């Protein structure tokens, strides 16, 4: 069951919806789970529990401001191109501090959440044990814009708004914050490629070959920016933008193997 915690970030006080899943003992390693651009804690459904049980970790799942049952986006606020940077550098550190996170933790993010995980890992290289990113964005591609424009049309003309409303207290806050930001002309030059070489933790980059929001160039860019031994890749055939929904068993197995291997290496050293 989720609960909320009050933090100070983005220039105001925010209620953040969160839940812990998986292990409960004090020595359990943490995996911080970051949702997609239209996601929330509830939209992960049972994936975090299944993942954290398989990996033997304590999962922290939360809804970013504007999503789920966290504080909504003020109606007059339009998210700027650096919004994901501020999530990684302001909101997430404040949340981890409020919840008493350990000094070292791993990150798992999907889509925008994957980008936030990469920014956070690059900004705080000494705290990250590992980063697992599914369908992350490191730059804006024409395919991304086309699909986000299509999402806008669907939100206005189909039952998409009603379906998303099941997962957000203020569905318009969630949708328009994300959609307006991505479609703003100022966002076309957004990129985190210059940050990637600052990442020091091992990275597992996962991409579906049929992803409608990004091409394989996204994880190609991650692997080319990092030493070969630092970055593992999982390319999934028959998989779209949500690997954890399309092929959950493959994602869970790869993540569990990745974290287990890192834990073994840590014990040896």
N, C-alpha and C positions, 0 to 999 in steps of 0.2 A: 504494500500500500504506500502511495506517495505521501509526502509531507512537504512543508515549505520552510525555507530559512531566509532570513533577512540579511542582505549584503549591501555594501556601498560600492557602486560601479556606474560607469557611464554618466557620472555627474549627479546621481540621485540614489535613493534607497530603492532596492528591488527585492520583491519576494520571488525566490527561485524554487520551483517544484523539483523534487528529487526523490530518489529511492535507492536503496542498496539491495543488491541481489548476490547470490552466491555465498561464499564463505563469510562467516561472522566473527571468526577468531581474530584477536588483536594482531597476530603475526601474518595474516593473509596479505599477499601482494594486491595492490589496487589496480584496477583497470577502469579508466574514466571513459565513458561512452558518450559520444557526441552525435546528435541526430542531423538529418539532412535539412535542406532549406525550407521544406514544408512539414517537417517532422515535429515530434514531441516525445516525451517520455512514453506515453501510452501507445504511440504509433509503432514502437519497436515490438509490441505484443510480447510473445514469450521468448524472443530471440536472446535478449541479454541473460535471462536465467539459464537457458540451454547452453549458451556460450560459456558463461562463468562457471557453471557446474563442470563442463568438460575441461576447462582450463585450470580449475582449482584456484580461482581468484575471487576477490571481493569486487563486484562491479558497482560503480557509481553512475547512475543514469539520471539525467536531468533535462529539463526543458529550458532552453535559452529564453531571455527576456523577449516578449512578443509572441511566445509560443506556449501551447499546452495551458497549464494553470499557473505559469509564472506571470509576473507583471506584464500587462500589455504594452505595446508601443504607443506612446502618446500620439493622438490623431494628427497633430501638426508636425510630427517628426518624420523626416525622410532619411532613410539610412544612406550614409555616404559610402564611397568606394572603399574606405578603410574600415568599414563596419566589422568585417571578419577579423581584422587585426585587433580591434578593440575588444572583441569577444575573447580572443586568445590571450590578450595582454592585460585586460582589466577584469572581465567577468569571471573567467575561469580561475585565475589566481585568488580572487576574493572568495569564490565558492569553496575552493580547496582549503583556504585558511579557515573559513567559518566551520567547516566540517572536520577539521583536524587531520588532514591528509598526511601521509608519511612523506619523508623527504624525497623518496623515489617512487614513481608510479608510471604505469604505461597508459597509452591513449589508444582508443579505437574510434574512428570517425567515418561517417558516410557522407559523401557529396560535400556540401558546404562544411559539414562537421569534419570531414577529412582535411579540408583546407585549413580549418581552425586548428586541428591537431598538428599539422605541419608547421604552422606559424608559431604555435606554442612551443613545440619541440625545438625550433630554431632560436626562439627568444630565450628559453630556459634550458640550455643544453645539458646542464648538470643534474637536472631533476628527472629527465625522461629515461625510463628503463627500456622502452620500446614504443614504436608507433605503428599501428595497423590502420591503413587508410583504404576505404572502399570507394571507388569512383570519385577520387578527389579532383578538385579543380586547381591547377597551378597557373592557368591563363584562361582568357575568354576565347572560345572558338565560335565560328559561325553556327555550327550545329547546336551549341548550347543556346544561343540567342533564338534560333528558329524554334526549338522545343519549348523555351520559356514563353515565347510569343503564343505558341499553341496552347500552353497551359492557361494563359490569360483568357484566350477565347473560350476555352472549356469552362473556366470559372464563371464567366459571364453568361454562358448559353446552355450549360448542361447541369447535371446534379453534382458536379465536383464540389461546389461550395457546401452543399448539404453533407456530403461524405466527409469532408475535412472537418466540418463543425462538430463531429463526434469526438474529435481529439483536441480541440482548442476552445477555451472559454471565450475568446474573441477571435473568431476565424478570419475576419477582415484584417485585423492587426497582423496575423501571421502571414496571410497571403500577400497583401499589398506591400508589406515591408520587404519581403523577399522579391516579389515580382518587379516592383518599381525600381529597386536597387539594381537588379540584373539588367533591366532594359534601359536604364539611364545612359545617355551618350557618354557621360564621364566614366562609366564603368567599363567601356570597351577596351581600355588600355590596362585594366587591372591585371596584375601578375604577382606571384610570389616566388618566381624563379630565382631571383637574386638572393632570397633567404635560404634556399635549400642547402647550399654548402655549409651553412652554420649548424645543421643538424648533426648531432654526434651519436644519437642512439640508433640501434638497428631499426630498419623500416620494412614492413611487409606491405606492398602495394598491390591491391586487388582491383581488376577491371573486367567488366563483361564486354565481350567483343561486339555485342549488339546494343551497347549503351547508347541511348538516344540523346543524352546530354553531353557526351564527350567522347573523343576518339582515344585510341591507344597512345596518342602523343602525350596525354596527361601523365601516365605512369612511365612512359619512355623518358620524359623530362626529369622525373624524379630519379630514376636509375642512372641517367647520364650525369646527374649532378652529384651523385654520391659514389664513394668507392664501391666496387663490385661486391665485396664481402659484406657491405653494410646494408644492402638492399636486396630483399627477396621479392619476386614477382609471382602473381597468380593470375593468369589470363583464362577466363572462363568462356567457353563456347556455349551458345544458346542461353546467354545471360544478358539482361538489360542493365538498367541503371541501379538496380537494387540487388546486389549479389546475395545479401542476407535473406531476401525473400525468394529470389529465383533459384538459388542453389545453397541453402543454409548448411547442408551437411558438408559440402566442400569448403565453405568459409570456416565453419567451426573446426573441422579437421586440420586445415592449414594453419589456423590461428593457434590451436592447441599445440601442434607440432613446433611451430615457430617459438612460442613462449617456453615450451619445455626445453628446447635446444638452448635457448638463451640462459635458462635457469641452470642447466647442466654446465654450461661454459662458465657461469658465475661461480659455481661451487668449485670448479677446478682451479680457477684463478684466486 
